[in-house]
Amino acid sequence: MADDRDDVEREHTTVVETGGGGGGGVLAVILLIIVVLVLLYVFRADLGLGGKTTNINVPDKIDVNVNHS
């Protein structure tokens, strides 16, 4: 090995960073939950989640006069 031939003693330092990272996944989950809640709010009537119901009156008969020349 190359280290066996060196007479100089070398010191190796390993830097381990703790804390700080890992917030990206939590932020993505929070944003996903907010987007889902907003979409549920916007489409609540289409999904039947308490939207206002309106009565639509459709006539039984429609008279149409067509005059041929």
C-alpha positions, 0 to 999 in steps of 0.5 A: 500500500502507498501508506506503508511507504510514507514516513509522514503520519497523516491525520484524516478528518471526517466532517459529519453535519448534523441537523439542518437537513430533512426539512424538504420532505416535511415541506412537500407533505405540508404543501401537498395537504394544503393543495388537497384541501384547497381542491376539496374546497373548490370542488365541494359542490361537485363532490357532494360535500355540502354545496348549495343545491338549486332547484331547476324548473324544466317545463313539461312541454315546449311549443315550437312553431316552424313555418315552411315557405 
